[in-house]
């Protein structure tokens, strides 16, 4: 299992996306991934602002996430467990349609278009 992350330069809170590549089945079971809601999207570019921390597990797809104001990106895809911090504004560049399970820090909050 490997981890990758990036932070938004110049941000006072250093918002970091964490990617856990191919977590073991016991980890996924412990988190209750299969009970989380599912969401999907077609290929394209989507501007999002996360009003709550999101943890998601990609069943399929490939994404590059560009934090607002940065040319750096974080890439993840099928089989990855990803944590996106509250307060992050970013662009999702989806090259392969995404299907994922997700959970927000607060169940009443979802990403909002910018």
N, C-alpha and C positions, 0 to 999 in steps of 0.2 A: 504494500500500500504506500502510495506517495502523496505528498501534500504540496500544494502550490498556492501562492497568494500574491496579491498586489495591493498597494495602497494608493490613494489619490494624492498626488503631489500637491503641496501647498495647503492641504486641508488641515485644520487645527485638530480634528479628531482622528485623522488617519483612518479613513474608512477602508477596510480590507475585505476583499472577497477571498474566501477560503475554499479550495477544491480538494476533496479527498478522492483520489482515483481508485476505482474498484474496491470499495469497502467490503469486508467479509459479510456473509449472510447473517451471522450472529449480531453484528453491529446494526444492520438494517432491521432485523427482527426486534432488537432492543429499542430502537427508535419508533417502531410501529409504523414503518413506511407504508405498508399495504393498507392501512386504515386512513391515510391522509387523502385529501381530495386530489383529483387528477386535473391537469390542464395541458393544453396543447396549442401550438401555433404553426402556421405555414412558414416557409422561408421568407425572409424580408428583414427590414430594419425597423426597430421599435424603440422609441424613447420612453424610458420608464424612470419613475422616482419611487423609491421604496420608503414608505412611511412606517414600516415595521421591519424587523429582521426577518428574512425568509430563509428557510432551509429547504432544499429541494433535491430530489433524486431523479436523474434523467433516465427514462426507460429507453428513449431513442432520441436522436438529434445531434446537432453540433452547433455550438454558439461561440461567438467572440463577443465579450462585453468590454466596451470602451467607457470608462468613467468620464463624466462630463469634464471638459477642459484638459483631457489627457490624450496623448497619441498611443499610450501604452494600452494593452488589452490583456484580459484573462480569457483563455480558451478552455472549454469543457464540453463533454458530450456524453453519449450513452454510457451508463455504468458509473457516472460520477455523482458524488454527494457534495453539494455546494451550499455554502452559507453566504448570504448577501446581507451586508449590514444596513441597519436602519439609517435613513438619511441619504443613501447613495442615489445620485442621479446618474443615469448611464444610458448608452445605446446598446441594445442587443442586436447583433448582426447574426441572424440565424441562416446558416447555409444548408442545413438539413432539418426538415420539419421536426419540431420538438413535441414529445409527450413526456410529462413528468408528474411525479407526486410532489406535493408541496405543503409546507406548514408555516404559518406566520406566528411571530412572537405573540401577537394579539389576533385572535381568530376573526375579529371584526374588520381588520384592515387588509386591503389588497393594494397592489401597485397602482399608481395613478398616472395617467398620461401627463406629460409635462407641457 
